[in-house]
Amino acid sequence: YKRQGLKKTGFGQGYYIGIGGKVEKNETIEKATKREIFEEVNVKVSQLKSLGVVKFYFPKEDWNQEVHIFVVNDWEGELSESDEIKPEWFLYDQMPFDKMWDDAKHWIPNILREEKVNADFLFNEDLKVVDSTIKKLNLKRL
């Protein structure tokens, strides 16, 4: 199973997305990821497995994002809904790609196989991918 969350507010509202968010001042990416997981689905995580970086480029430059991808296999607590995210489980072969950002179908299958990737996606005004680059990385290189 893969955990996704239905984004209830803000950027990406209405899409199923991964759990995470922005890095705050004086915070590492890993610490921010653990904090965001706790804030969004109410569980504590001690270990993150890094699986690469995905960059998103939008017509509105202030929407551009660099997203560090992590997989979490163990946590403390019971996953529960927050004001921002409604977590849901999906079988790997039943991921709701039609209800996710247009890029998801291109790289999330790699992550589900725990393959490391670096990817870039360019979106048009309709938030559809118009260009992309996806590199699968050798596990020993990261």
C-alpha positions in Angstrom: 0.0 0.0 0.0 1.0 3.6 -0.6 -0.1 6.5 1.6 -1.4 9.6 -0.3 -3.3 12.5 1.1 -6.2 14.5 -0.3 -5.0 18.1 -0.1 -7.8 20.1 1.5 -6.4 23.6 1.5 -3.9 25.8 -0.4 -1.7 25.0 -3.3 -2.7 21.7 -4.8 -6.2 21.7 -3.2 -8.3 18.8 -4.4 -5.4 16.6 -5.6 -4.0 13.5 -3.9 -0.4 14.4 -3.0 2.5 13.1 -0.9 2.8 14.3 2.6 5.3 17.2 3.2 5.8 20.9 3.0 8.1 23.9 3.2 11.4 24.1 5.0 11.4 26.8 7.7 14.4 29.1 8.6 17.2 27.2 10.3 15.6 23.8 9.5 17.1 20.9 7.5 15.1 19.3 4.7 14.9 16.1 6.8 13.8 17.9 9.9 11.2 19.9 7.9 9.9 16.6 6.4 9.5 15.0 9.8 7.7 18.1 11.2 5.4 18.4 8.2 4.5 14.7 8.5 3.6 15.2 12.1 1.6 18.4 11.4 -0.3 16.8 8.4 -1.0 13.2 9.5 -0.1 13.2 13.2 2.6 10.6 13.3 6.3 10.8 14.4 8.9 9.6 12.0 12.5 8.8 12.9 14.0 7.5 9.6 13.5 8.8 6.1 14.8 7.1 2.9 15.9 9.7 0.3 14.8 8.8 -3.2 15.8 11.9 -5.1 14.6 15.4 -6.1 11.8 16.5 -8.4 11.7 20.1 -9.7 8.4 21.7 -11.0 8.3 24.7 -13.3 5.0 26.6 -13.7 4.0 29.6 -15.9 3.8 31.6 -12.6 7.4 31.5 -11.4 6.5 31.9 -7.7 4.8 28.5 -8.0 8.1 26.7 -9.0 9.2 24.1 -6.5 12.1 21.8 -5.7 10.7 18.7 -3.9 12.9 16.2 -2.1 11.4 12.8 -2.2 11.5 10.5 0.9 9.9 7.1 1.7 8.8 6.3 5.3 8.3 2.7 6.2 7.9 3.0 10.0 6.3 5.6 12.3 4.9 6.1 15.8 1.2 6.9 16.3 -2.0 6.5 14.4 -2.4 8.3 11.1 -5.2 10.8 11.2 -6.7 13.7 9.3 -5.6 17.3 9.9 -7.0 20.6 8.7 -4.7 20.3 5.6 -4.6 16.6 4.6 -7.0 13.7 4.6 -4.7 10.6 4.5 -5.8 7.6 2.5 -4.2 4.2 1.6 -4.1 2.9 -2.0 -2.9 -0.4 -3.5 0.2 0.3 -5.7 -1.7 -0.8 -8.8 -4.7 1.4 -7.9 -3.0 4.7 -7.4 -5.5 7.5 -8.3 -3.2 9.2 -10.9 -6.3 10.8 -12.5 -6.8 12.7 -9.3 -3.1 13.7 -8.8 -0.9 16.4 -10.4 -0.3 15.6 -14.1 3.4 14.7 -13.5 2.7 12.0 -10.9 2.1 9.1 -13.3 5.5 9.7 -14.8 7.7 9.3 -11.7 5.7 8.0 -8.8 5.8 4.4 -10.2 9.6 4.6 -9.8 9.3 5.7 -6.2 6.9 2.9 -5.5 9.7 0.5 -6.6 12.0 2.5 -4.3 14.1 3.6 -7.3 15.9 6.9 -6.9 15.0 9.6 -9.4 15.9 13.2 -10.4 13.2 14.8 -12.5 12.1 18.1 -14.0 8.6 18.9 -15.1 7.4 22.0 -17.1 3.7 22.8 -16.8 1.5 24.9 -19.1 -1.3 27.3 -18.1 -3.7 24.4 -17.8 -1.3 22.7 -15.3 -0.5 19.9 -17.8 3.1 18.6 -18.3 4.5 19.9 -21.6 8.1 18.8 -21.1 10.0 16.6 -18.7 13.3 14.9 -17.9 13.4 11.9 -15.6 16.7 10.3 -14.6 16.7 7.0 -12.7 19.7 7.0 -10.4 21.9 4.1 -9.4 21.2 3.4 -5.8 24.9 3.6 -4.9 25.3 7.1 -6.3 23.1 8.9 -3.7 
